Amino acid sequence: MGDARGQTLVEFSLAITVFMLIMMGIIDLGRLVYQYNGASEAARALARETSVHPGSPLGASTETTAVLGTQRKLMPIGAATYSCVDIAGTAVAGTCDAGNWVRVTVTSPFVPATPLATILGPVVLTSTASAKIE
């Protein structure tokens, strides 16, 4: 009788380890999707605000800086880069005038919590959004 309880305990410890790794992987995947969605939303919000208040240099307006600060409170943002492009996506030199597009690229570092996934190291999530300057 004592052997059966010991065997059950060993089987349970092996099964719970695999189960917990799978659960942590699912939670990490959810965190990854959430953070990627946050990076996409940050890029969209920054592109919208920068298209209305471009600033000089591009993206330096107080309104755009305030939106970037708000987005950084919501999620980790590594960098936000701004560029002025035409309708074809070609970079525009000089000032970004009405009719051009502002392109914002946001990067966000993601570090998985699952022990086996940390071998891959941090993943940099990147999202780009554009908005037309009116």
C-alpha positions in Angstrom: 0.0 0.0 0.0 2.8 2.4 0.8 4.5 1.8 -2.5 1.4 2.9 -4.4 1.2 6.2 -2.6 4.9 6.8 -3.3 4.4 6.0 -7.0 1.4 8.3 -7.2 3.5 11.1 -5.7 6.3 10.6 -8.2 3.9 10.5 -11.1 2.1 13.6 -9.9 5.4 15.6 -9.5 6.4 14.7 -13.0 3.0 15.6 -14.5 2.7 18.9 -12.5 6.1 20.0 -13.8 5.1 19.6 -17.4 1.6 21.1 -16.8 3.1 24.2 -15.1 5.6 24.7 -18.0 2.7 24.5 -20.5 0.6 26.9 -18.4 3.5 29.4 -18.0 4.0 29.2 -21.8 0.4 30.0 -22.5 0.5 33.0 -20.1 3.7 34.2 -21.8 2.1 33.9 -25.2 -0.8 36.0 -23.8 1.6 38.6 -22.5 3.4 38.7 -25.9 0.1 39.3 -27.8 -1.0 41.9 -25.2 2.4 43.8 -25.5 2.4 43.6 -29.3 -1.1 45.0 -29.4 0.1 47.8 -27.0 3.0 48.6 -29.3 0.6 48.8 -32.3 -1.7 51.1 -30.4 1.1 53.3 -29.3 2.3 53.6 -32.9 -1.2 54.5 -34.1 -1.7 57.1 -31.3 1.7 58.7 -31.9 1.1 58.8 -35.7 -2.3 60.4 -35.2 -1.0 63.0 -32.8 2.1 63.8 -34.8 0.0 64.2 -38.0 -1.9 67.0 -36.2 1.0 68.5 -34.3 4.2 67.6 -36.2 6.6 69.8 -34.3 10.2 70.7 -35.3 11.9 68.2 -35.5 9.2 65.8 -36.4 7.6 64.3 -33.3 9.0 67.0 -30.9 5.7 68.8 -30.2 4.5 68.9 -26.6 1.3 67.1 -27.6 3.3 64.2 -29.2 5.6 64.1 -26.2 2.6 63.9 -23.8 1.1 60.9 -25.8 4.5 59.2 -25.7 4.6 59.7 -22.0 1.1 58.2 -21.5 2.0 55.2 -23.7 5.2 54.6 -21.7 3.1 54.5 -18.5 1.0 51.7 -20.1 3.8 49.5 -21.4 7.5 49.4 -21.9 8.5 51.4 -25.1 12.1 51.2 -26.1 12.1 53.8 -28.8 9.8 55.8 -31.0 11.1 57.0 -34.4 9.4 59.5 -36.7 9.9 60.0 -40.4 8.1 61.9 -43.1 7.2 60.0 -46.2 5.2 60.6 -49.4 2.2 58.5 -50.5 4.6 55.9 -52.1 6.5 55.6 -48.8 9.6 57.4 -50.0 11.4 59.5 -47.4 10.8 63.3 -47.8 13.7 65.6 -47.1 13.1 68.9 -45.3 9.9 69.8 -43.6 6.9 67.5 -43.5 4.1 69.5 -45.2 0.4 68.9 -45.6 -0.2 66.0 -47.9 2.8 64.0 -46.7 2.6 61.2 -44.3 4.2 60.8 -40.9 5.4 57.3 -40.2 6.0 56.2 -36.6 7.9 53.1 -35.6 7.7 51.9 -32.0 9.8 49.2 -30.4 9.1 47.4 -27.2 11.3 44.8 -25.5 9.6 41.6 -24.3 11.2 39.3 -21.8 9.5 35.9 -21.4 8.9 34.6 -17.8 8.8 30.9 -18.7 12.2 29.3 -17.8 12.7 27.5 -21.1 11.7 30.5 -23.2 14.3 32.8 -21.5 16.9 30.9 -23.4 15.8 32.8 -26.5 16.5 36.1 -24.7 14.5 39.3 -25.0 12.4 39.7 -28.1 12.0 43.2 -29.6 8.5 43.9 -30.8 8.2 46.5 -33.6 5.1 48.2 -34.9 4.7 50.9 -37.5 1.8 53.2 -38.2 1.3 56.1 -40.6 -1.1 59.1 -40.7 -1.6 61.8 -43.3 -0.7 65.3 -42.4 -3.7 67.6 -43.1 
